[in-house]
């Protein structure tokens, strides 16, 4: 029987540096719009790796080997692999290992 990982808590800290020409609302909104893609990418990277770490630490994984049915022992070979490009409802995001 495969146990499911239910709730995953991921700690996410965000820090970006921007330079503003002035304090007008349009300038602030334009700067925020430039930050959104970076925030989304950073958040997804942290959340997905945090979730995957918790899944891989569980004694029984929510998936099993197609050949032998093993749902306990796996080696995460792609954790530090190549960048992965995914399409979100907002934009394309590239996740780096």
Secondary structure, 3 states (H helix, E strand, C coil): CCCCCCCCCCCCCCCCCCCCCCCCHHHHHHHHHHHHHHHHHHHHHHHHHHHHHHHHHCCCCCCCCCCCCCCCCCCCCCCCCCCEEEECCCCEEEECC
